[in-house]
Amino acid sequence: MKNRTIPFGYHYQNGVLVVHPQESQTVRAVFAAYLSGEPLSKIATHLTFKLVEYLPGRWQWDKARVKRLLDNAKYTGVGEFPPIIKERDFQMAHQKKESANVNRQPVDEDIKLFKGLVHCHHCGGSMARRMDSRFEKPVTWKCPQCGYFLPLSDEEFKRRVFLLQKRLVDKPLLAEKEETEIPTPSLEVRRLTNELYRKLDSGNFSEDELVNLALQCGLKNYDTITSARHITDRLTATLRHAGPLSAFDRTLFERTVSEIHLTRKGEILLKLQNGVLVGEGVPR
């Protein structure tokens, strides 16, 4: 698809650059919507829904395309371009974008690490970090699946994760699994078990086949148990050798934690790599 050689909102008529009647209306509407408080994503969605073409056969607008339109000073009548919007409206839109950039807080590197690991403890959905500087508590973690959200500043989040990490280092046995816990059978164990039952139900089998399948199931189950034990042993050894903590240890976190859960009570739980949950409140 050929790219535009002139900005959206203009076209050539008899060799002269002039305002495009329909596209210029869209330009004015975009500036008006943005200055009235509409976010870029909503403007883009509206243009796409209305099938507004920015190129012949192309009407899939996104935030970046809308932003490029708002950033184009040619619409005020620069050079050979006839004006479409007032200089005042362009400057107001520019100031609004600059203000939004100032209000956007940079994300701490450790919070970036947390972002891919945060889950809703109740439905299991991944929770997303939302930032809106208009609110008293601008940072919120929200679960798109069940709608649960928790206002939680980055500083408070990191502080509470550190306290859980410190508790684990002080008491490595918190990472131990309960003896009554039975490891979940692997896919291979379930496949072998199903095959064993199918042969028994069909009546078409030999004793050697059954013995072989049973031995394979036992071996795979043993591997699962020893593997789980190995993970727990490695976790407790890592925690014992971590030493006293005075600040959040990113490397230790990556070696021990698989998920972070947020509960409806506002609690934080760390899911360790062996499946054990360690949370705030009274230690187990």
Secondary structure, 3 states (H helix, E strand, C coil): CCCCCCCCCEEEECCEEEECHHHHHHHHHHHHHHHCCCCHHHHHHHHHHCCCCCECCECCCCHHHHHHHHHCHHHHCCCCCCCCCCHHHHHHHHHHHHHHHHHCCCCCHHHHHHHCCEEECCCCCECEEEECCCCCCCEEEECCCCCCEEECCHHHHHHHHHHHHHHHHHCHHHHCCCCCCCCCCCHHHHHHHHHHHHHHHHCCCCHHHHHHHHHHHHHHHHHHHHHHHHHHHHHHHHHHCCCCCCCCCHHHHHHHEEEEEECCCCCEEEEECCCCEEECCCCC
